Amino acid sequence: MTDDVAAVRSSGIGSWPGTDLQEALGIAFAECPELPYLPELPARGSHAQLIGRSTAFLAGLAVDLQPAGWRLTDASGREHRLARATIRSDLDLLEEVAQGYAGLFKFSFAGPWTLAAMMERPRGDRVIADSGARRDLGQSLAEGISQTIIEMRRRLPELRPVVQLDEPSLPAVLAGSVPTASGFSRHRSVDEMEIGETYAQLVQLLSPPESGAPVTVHSCAAGVPIALLHDAGIRGLSLDLEQLTSPDWDALGVAMENGLCVGAGALPTDSTLSADQVSDRVLRPLRALGLDPTVAAQLVVTPACGLAGAQPREALRALRTVRTAAGLVTEMLAD
């Protein structure tokens, strides 16, 4: 192996089966030693699922879970209070488990545009319909993430946080395909400039040394705006490789040449691909792009999406498969 080829890392996306966080954290540290993460456990209830969990990080906003879904309100409802209490407990447990750990560690949150597409305004319909409401929601989320990162850097000084924004709804926001509350119509697409500005402001807020954390975006959907996100200061994109088109790979190649890190979601969550097959799914497009082998330092091999829907044994196998595949990619890039 040549000295100038760094080791390719592996990691999980975030969600995990079951309700035992201590066990899930132990697995994340053991199976993803180069990039462990705080697991999300949706099986604990609506307060621990993507949107409910992320409402716990909103600064200065109250939320309630209603029959139509999560809604901004004047006072926090029971599920919102439970989401906040659960996150506090999770961070306490992380502090206990991570004592002595030094290195990168990933925290995931629903991104601003997925929250805006899924949450409702106080008087109904989605936040995405109101430019002022989506601005306030984005600023609240950014402030809440910043406060969390500052707190965890204080608790665990050797930990180097990475922020992952989960954005399954971002392509729909751009395409104008987010359904209205009635389901009979669609919300207008949001201008690319506004989307880019929202990310740029979040990145800027997380830039100061006391709260600094690189911001990455994860999406399993097709149509992720790669160039837009990179231009906004997003440091990494975690994508399902099956969703990428030839133009997507061209955009990724340009962005990687300019420092973008890529989470290569090469293992479909419902498959039993071998590590050799997963490594091939990563290597073939990289070689086709003619990228320098030193891009290995910018690669993380992952499952295509979260593993909450898998059986525990299958989820564990997935992490071990992508870890082995990452080693194979490293060796092959060095040849």
C-alpha positions as CSV (number, residue, x, y, z in Angstrom):
1,M,0.0,0.0,0.0
2,T,1.3,3.4,-0.9
3,D,1.8,5.9,1.9
4,D,-0.3,8.6,0.3
5,V,-3.6,6.6,0.4
6,A,-5.5,7.1,3.6
7,A,-7.8,4.4,5.0
8,V,-11.4,4.5,3.8
9,R,-13.7,4.8,6.8
10,S,-17.1,3.1,7.4
11,S,-20.1,4.1,9.5
12,G,-23.8,3.7,9.9
13,I,-26.4,6.2,8.9
14,G,-28.1,6.6,12.3
15,S,-31.3,4.7,12.9
16,W,-31.0,1.3,14.6
17,P,-33.4,-1.5,15.7
18,G,-34.6,-1.9,19.2
19,T,-34.9,0.3,22.2
20,D,-31.6,-0.3,24.2
21,L,-29.4,2.8,23.6
22,Q,-26.5,1.5,25.7
23,E,-26.3,-1.6,23.5
24,A,-26.6,0.4,20.3
25,L,-23.9,2.8,21.4
26,G,-21.6,-0.1,22.2
27,I,-22.1,-1.5,18.7
28,A,-21.6,1.9,17.0
29,F,-18.2,2.3,18.8
30,A,-17.1,-1.3,18.2
31,E,-18.2,-1.6,14.5
32,C,-17.6,1.9,13.3
33,P,-14.4,2.9,15.2
34,E,-13.3,5.5,12.7
35,L,-16.7,7.3,12.7
36,P,-19.1,6.2,15.5
37,Y,-22.4,7.9,15.9
38,L,-25.3,8.5,18.3
39,P,-27.9,5.9,17.2
40,E,-31.5,6.8,16.7
41,L,-34.0,4.3,18.0
42,P,-37.4,4.9,16.4
43,A,-38.9,1.8,18.0
44,R,-39.1,3.8,21.3
45,G,-42.0,5.8,19.9
46,S,-43.1,8.8,17.8
47,H,-40.9,11.1,20.1
48,A,-37.8,9.1,19.0
49,Q,-38.6,9.0,15.2
50,L,-37.0,11.3,12.7
51,I,-39.3,14.4,13.1
52,G,-40.2,13.9,16.8
53,R,-36.7,13.4,17.9
54,S,-35.5,16.4,16.0
55,T,-38.1,18.7,17.6
56,A,-36.2,18.2,20.8
57,F,-33.4,20.4,19.3
58,L,-35.6,23.3,18.3
59,A,-34.6,26.4,20.3
60,G,-37.4,28.7,21.4
61,L,-40.2,26.8,19.6
62,A,-43.0,24.7,21.2
63,V,-44.4,21.6,19.4
64,D,-47.3,19.2,19.9
65,L,-48.0,15.8,18.3
66,Q,-51.6,15.9,16.9
67,P,-53.6,13.5,14.7
68,A,-52.3,15.2,11.6
69,G,-48.7,15.1,12.8
70,W,-46.2,17.4,14.5
71,R,-47.4,21.0,14.8
72,L,-45.9,24.2,16.0
73,T,-47.9,25.4,19.0
74,D,-47.9,27.9,21.9
75,A,-47.0,25.3,24.5
76,S,-45.1,22.0,24.2
77,G,-47.2,18.9,24.3
78,R,-46.5,15.7,26.1
79,E,-44.7,14.0,23.2
80,H,-42.4,17.1,22.7
81,R,-41.5,17.1,26.4
82,L,-40.8,13.4,26.1
83,A,-38.6,13.9,23.1
84,R,-36.6,16.5,25.0
85,A,-36.3,14.3,28.1
86,T,-35.2,11.3,25.9
87,I,-32.5,13.4,24.2
88,R,-31.1,14.6,27.5
89,S,-31.0,11.0,28.8
90,D,-29.3,9.9,25.5
91,L,-26.6,12.6,25.8
92,D,-26.0,11.7,29.4
93,L,-25.5,8.1,28.5
94,L,-23.2,9.1,25.6
95,E,-21.0,11.1,28.0
96,E,-20.7,8.0,30.2
97,V,-20.0,5.6,27.4
98,A,-17.6,7.9,25.4
99,Q,-15.3,8.7,28.3
100,G,-11.7,8.5,27.0
101,Y,-12.8,8.5,23.3
102,A,-10.9,10.9,21.1
103,G,-11.9,11.3,17.5
104,L,-14.8,12.0,15.1
105,F,-18.3,11.4,16.3
106,K,-21.5,11.9,14.3
107,F,-24.7,13.5,15.6
108,S,-27.8,13.4,13.3
109,F,-30.8,15.7,13.1
110,A,-33.6,16.1,10.6
111,G,-32.6,18.8,8.2
112,P,-34.4,22.1,8.0
113,W,-36.2,21.3,4.7
114,T,-37.4,17.9,5.8
115,L,-38.8,19.5,9.0
116,A,-40.5,22.2,7.0
117,A,-42.0,19.7,4.7
118,M,-43.3,17.4,7.5
119,M,-44.3,19.8,10.3
120,E,-47.4,22.0,10.4
121,R,-47.9,25.6,11.2
122,P,-50.1,26.6,14.2
123,R,-53.2,27.1,12.0
124,G,-52.6,24.1,9.8
125,D,-50.8,23.1,6.6
126,R,-47.1,22.6,6.3
127,V,-44.4,25.0,7.4
128,I,-43.1,24.8,3.8
129,A,-46.0,26.9,2.6
130,D,-44.9,30.0,4.6
131,S,-41.5,31.7,3.9
132,G,-41.5,33.3,7.3
133,A,-42.4,30.1,9.2
134,R,-39.7,28.1,7.4
135,R,-37.1,30.8,8.1
136,D,-38.0,30.8,11.8
137,L,-37.9,27.0,11.9
138,G,-34.5,26.9,10.1
139,Q,-33.0,29.4,12.5
140,S,-34.5,27.6,15.6
141,L,-33.0,24.3,14.4
142,A,-29.6,25.9,13.7
143,E,-29.5,27.5,17.1
144,G,-30.5,24.2,18.8
145,I,-27.9,22.2,17.0
146,S,-25.2,24.8,17.9
147,Q,-26.2,24.6,21.6
148,T,-26.0,20.8,21.5
149,I,-22.6,20.7,19.9
150,I,-21.2,23.3,22.3
151,E,-22.6,21.2,25.2
152,M,-21.1,18.0,24.0
153,R,-17.7,19.5,23.3
154,R,-17.7,20.7,26.9
155,R,-18.7,17.3,28.2
156,L,-16.3,15.4,26.0
157,P,-13.4,17.7,25.0
158,E,-11.6,15.1,22.9
159,L,-14.7,14.3,20.8
160,R,-14.8,15.9,17.4
161,P,-18.4,16.4,16.4
162,V,-19.8,15.9,12.9
163,V,-23.3,17.1,12.2
164,Q,-25.5,15.1,9.8
165,L,-28.7,16.6,8.5
166,D,-31.1,13.9,7.3
167,E,-33.0,15.3,4.3
168,P,-35.2,12.7,2.7
169,S,-37.7,15.4,1.7
170,L,-35.2,17.9,0.1
171,P,-35.6,16.7,-3.5
172,A,-39.4,16.9,-3.1
173,V,-39.1,20.5,-1.7
174,L,-37.1,21.5,-4.8
175,A,-39.4,19.7,-7.2
176,G,-42.6,21.1,-5.7
177,S,-44.0,17.7,-4.9
178,V,-44.6,18.0,-1.2
179,P,-48.3,17.3,-0.7
180,T,-50.6,19.8,1.1
181,A,-52.4,18.8,4.2
182,S,-55.5,17.7,2.2
183,G,-53.4,15.6,-0.1
184,F,-55.1,17.0,-3.2
185,S,-52.5,19.4,-4.2
186,R,-48.7,20.1,-3.9
187,H,-46.8,23.0,-2.4
188,R,-44.8,25.2,-4.7
189,S,-41.2,24.5,-5.1
190,V,-38.8,26.5,-2.9
191,D,-36.2,28.6,-4.8
192,E,-32.7,27.2,-4.9
193,M,-31.3,30.4,-3.6
194,E,-33.3,30.3,-0.4
195,I,-32.4,26.6,0.2
196,G,-28.7,27.4,-0.3
197,E,-28.9,30.4,2.0
198,T,-30.5,28.3,4.8
199,Y,-27.7,25.8,4.6
200,A,-25.0,28.5,4.4
201,Q,-26.4,30.2,7.5
202,L,-26.4,27.0,9.4
203,V,-22.9,26.2,8.3
204,Q,-21.7,29.7,9.4
205,L,-23.3,29.3,12.8
206,L,-21.5,26.0,13.4
207,S,-18.1,27.5,12.2
208,P,-16.8,29.2,15.4
209,P,-14.0,27.3,17.2
210,E,-16.1,26.8,20.3
211,S,-18.9,25.0,18.4
212,G,-17.2,24.1,15.2
213,A,-18.5,21.0,13.5
214,P,-18.4,20.1,9.8
215,V,-22.0,19.8,8.4
216,T,-23.0,16.9,6.2
217,V,-26.3,16.0,4.5
218,H,-27.7,12.5,4.2
219,S,-30.6,11.7,1.8
220,C,-31.7,8.3,0.4
221,A,-33.8,10.0,-2.3
222,A,-33.1,10.7,-5.9
223,G,-32.4,14.2,-7.1
224,V,-30.2,15.5,-4.3
225,P,-28.8,18.9,-5.4
226,I,-25.1,18.1,-5.1
227,A,-23.6,21.3,-6.4
228,L,-26.0,23.5,-4.5
229,L,-25.2,21.9,-1.2
230,H,-21.4,21.9,-1.8
231,D,-21.6,25.6,-2.8
232,A,-23.4,26.3,0.5
233,G,-20.6,25.0,2.5
234,I,-21.8,21.5,3.2
235,R,-18.7,19.4,3.8
236,G,-20.1,15.9,3.1
237,L,-22.9,14.2,1.3
238,S,-24.2,10.7,2.3
239,L,-26.1,9.2,-0.6
240,D,-27.8,6.0,-1.7
241,L,-25.6,4.9,-4.7
242,E,-28.6,3.3,-6.4
243,Q,-30.3,6.7,-6.7
244,L,-27.4,8.4,-8.5
245,T,-27.5,9.2,-12.2
246,S,-24.5,9.8,-14.5
247,P,-24.9,13.6,-14.1
248,D,-24.9,13.1,-10.3
249,W,-21.6,11.2,-10.5
250,D,-20.1,14.0,-12.6
251,A,-21.2,16.6,-10.0
252,L,-19.8,14.4,-7.2
253,G,-16.5,14.1,-9.0
254,V,-16.1,17.8,-9.3
255,A,-17.1,18.4,-5.7
256,M,-14.7,15.7,-4.4
257,E,-11.9,17.3,-6.3
258,N,-12.7,20.4,-4.3
259,G,-12.7,18.6,-1.0
260,L,-16.3,17.2,-0.6
261,C,-16.5,14.0,1.6
262,V,-18.8,11.3,0.3
263,G,-20.7,8.7,2.3
264,A,-21.1,6.0,-0.2
265,G,-24.4,4.2,0.6
266,A,-23.4,1.0,-1.2
267,L,-25.2,-1.6,0.8
268,P,-29.0,-1.6,0.3
269,T,-30.7,-2.1,3.6
270,D,-32.7,-5.1,2.3
271,S,-29.8,-6.9,0.6
272,T,-27.2,-9.5,1.6
273,L,-24.4,-8.3,-0.7
274,S,-21.0,-9.4,0.2
275,A,-18.2,-7.1,1.2
276,D,-16.6,-7.7,-2.2
277,Q,-19.8,-6.7,-4.0
278,V,-20.1,-3.6,-1.8
279,S,-16.5,-2.5,-2.5
280,D,-17.1,-3.0,-6.2
281,R,-20.2,-0.7,-6.1
282,V,-18.0,2.0,-4.6
283,L,-14.9,1.5,-6.8
284,R,-16.5,1.3,-10.3
285,P,-17.8,4.8,-10.5
286,L,-14.8,6.3,-8.7
287,R,-12.5,4.7,-11.3
288,A,-14.8,5.8,-14.1
289,L,-14.4,9.4,-12.9
290,G,-10.6,9.1,-12.9
291,L,-10.3,10.4,-9.4
292,D,-6.9,10.4,-7.7
293,P,-6.5,7.5,-5.1
294,T,-6.0,10.1,-2.4
295,V,-9.7,10.7,-2.4
296,A,-9.8,7.7,-0.1
297,A,-9.5,10.1,2.8
298,Q,-12.8,11.7,1.7
299,L,-14.8,8.4,1.5
300,V,-17.0,6.7,4.1
301,V,-18.7,3.4,3.1
302,T,-22.1,3.1,4.7
303,P,-25.5,1.2,4.3
304,A,-27.7,3.0,1.9
305,C,-30.1,4.2,4.6
306,G,-30.8,3.7,8.3
307,L,-31.2,0.2,9.7
308,A,-34.1,0.6,12.1
309,G,-36.3,-1.7,9.9
310,A,-33.8,-4.6,10.0
311,Q,-33.5,-7.4,12.5
312,P,-30.7,-6.8,15.0
313,R,-28.6,-9.6,13.6
314,E,-29.0,-8.2,10.0
315,A,-28.2,-4.7,11.2
316,L,-25.0,-5.9,12.8
317,R,-24.1,-7.8,9.7
318,A,-24.6,-4.7,7.6
319,L,-22.1,-2.6,9.7
320,R,-19.5,-5.4,9.6
321,T,-20.0,-5.8,5.8
322,V,-19.4,-2.1,5.1
323,R,-16.4,-2.1,7.4
324,T,-14.8,-5.0,5.6
325,A,-15.7,-3.3,2.3
326,A,-14.0,-0.1,3.3
327,G,-10.8,-2.0,3.9
328,L,-11.1,-3.6,0.5
329,V,-11.6,-0.2,-1.2
330,T,-8.6,1.1,0.6
331,E,-6.4,-1.8,-0.7
332,M,-7.7,-1.5,-4.2
333,L,-7.2,2.3,-4.4
334,A,-3.6,1.8,-3.3
335,D,-2.9,-0.7,-6.1
